[in-house]
Amino acid sequence: MNSDLDRVQKGLKEYLEAKRTVFARFYFLSNDDLLEILSQTKDVEKVQSHLRKVFENMTELQFQPDKTITGMFSGEKEFIPFVGSLDPKDKKVEDWMGEVENMMFCTVREVLQYSIKDYLELERNAWIKKHPGQCVLNGS
């Protein structure tokens, strides 16, 4: 039984390593957290409890009724709509979370460029209140 247990544990370790290789941010999760995420592939919204561990200061994704993802919320409850929508349906968790990561990069880049352009046109206090905190910190 011990040899069977060792074989199962080795197989599990290899499986989790393969998932981490596909989506490197899974290295920030414990084996238990990663197993919980991988076991919830049918209900993509249940991944939200682990977002903060995977993405810096992202606490929630905005899901539409059809389960498409259209935006993200920070820990401060700032909402940033994505420049496009993502459909996680029929995809592996590591694949659609990689798409979320890419969409996050594209969206933050676009929002930052917009806030920098807007900086020259608005009074500073109005500009600060209009744009997300990350853009205000980096764009001013």
C-alpha positions in Angstrom: 0.0 0.0 0.0 2.9 2.4 0.7 4.3 1.8 -2.7 0.9 2.5 -4.3 0.6 5.7 -2.2 4.1 6.8 -3.3 3.2 6.1 -6.9 -0.1 8.1 -6.6 1.7 11.0 -4.9 4.4 11.1 -7.6 1.7 11.1 -10.3 -0.1 13.9 -8.6 3.1 15.9 -8.2 3.8 15.4 -11.9 0.3 16.4 -12.9 0.4 19.6 -10.8 3.9 20.5 -12.2 2.5 20.1 -15.8 -0.3 22.5 -15.0 2.2 25.0 -13.4 4.4 24.7 -16.5 1.5 25.8 -18.7 0.5 28.7 -16.4 3.4 29.9 -14.3 1.3 31.9 -11.9 0.1 28.6 -10.5 3.5 28.4 -8.8 2.2 31.0 -6.3 -0.5 28.5 -5.1 -0.2 25.6 -2.7 -1.0 22.1 -4.0 -4.3 22.2 -2.1 -5.3 25.6 -3.7 -4.3 24.4 -7.2 -6.2 21.1 -6.8 -9.3 23.1 -5.7 -9.1 25.3 -8.8 -8.5 22.4 -11.1 -11.5 20.5 -9.6 -13.8 23.4 -10.3 -13.4 23.6 -14.0 -17.2 23.4 -14.7 -18.0 26.4 -12.5 -15.5 29.1 -13.5 -16.8 31.6 -11.0 -15.5 29.5 -8.1 -11.9 30.4 -9.0 -12.5 33.9 -7.7 -11.5 33.0 -4.2 -8.0 32.3 -5.4 -7.5 35.3 -7.7 -5.7 37.4 -5.2 -3.1 34.6 -4.8 -2.6 34.4 -8.6 -2.8 38.1 -9.7 -1.6 41.0 -7.7 -4.5 42.9 -6.1 -7.2 41.4 -8.5 -10.0 40.2 -6.3 -12.8 39.5 -8.7 -13.7 39.1 -12.3 -16.9 40.4 -13.8 -18.9 37.5 -15.3 -21.8 37.9 -17.6 -24.8 35.5 -17.3 -23.3 33.5 -20.2 -20.1 33.2 -18.1 -18.0 35.4 -20.4 -15.5 37.6 -18.5 -15.7 41.3 -19.2 -13.7 43.1 -16.5 -11.8 42.9 -13.2 -12.0 44.4 -9.8 -9.1 45.5 -7.6 -8.9 45.0 -3.8 -10.1 48.6 -3.6 -13.2 47.7 -5.6 -12.0 49.7 -8.6 -13.5 48.2 -11.8 -11.7 48.1 -15.1 -13.6 46.8 -18.0 -11.6 44.6 -20.4 -10.9 45.8 -23.9 -12.6 42.6 -25.1 -14.5 39.7 -23.5 -13.2 36.2 -22.7 -15.1 33.0 -23.0 -13.8 30.3 -20.6 -16.4 27.8 -21.8 -14.9 24.4 -22.7 -11.3 25.5 -21.9 -8.9 24.3 -19.3 -8.4 26.5 -16.3 -4.8 27.2 -17.1 -5.7 28.2 -20.6 -8.5 30.7 -19.8 -6.5 32.1 -16.9 -3.7 32.7 -19.3 -6.1 34.6 -21.5 -7.2 36.6 -18.4 -3.6 37.5 -17.8 -3.1 38.6 -21.4 -6.3 40.6 -21.4 -5.3 42.2 -18.1 -2.0 43.4 -19.7 -3.7 44.7 -22.8 -6.4 46.5 -20.8 -4.1 48.1 -18.3 -1.8 49.3 -21.1 -4.8 50.9 -23.0 -6.3 52.4 -19.8 -2.8 53.8 -18.9 -2.3 55.4 -22.3 -5.8 56.9 -22.1 -5.1 58.4 -18.7 -1.8 59.9 -19.8 -3.5 61.6 -22.7 -6.3 62.8 -20.4 -3.8 64.2 -18.0 -3.1 67.1 -20.2 -6.7 68.0 -20.7 -8.2 67.8 -17.1 -7.6 69.5 -13.9 -5.4 67.3 -11.7 -8.0 66.5 -9.0 -10.7 65.6 -11.6 -8.1 63.5 -13.4 -7.2 61.6 -10.3 -10.9 60.8 -9.5 -11.6 59.8 -13.1 -8.9 57.1 -13.5 -7.9 53.9 -11.7 -5.3 54.2 -8.9 -2.7 52.2 -10.8 -2.9 54.6 -13.7 -2.8 57.6 -11.5 0.4 56.3 -9.8 2.1 55.4 -13.0 0.9 58.1 -15.3 1.5 61.2 -13.3 
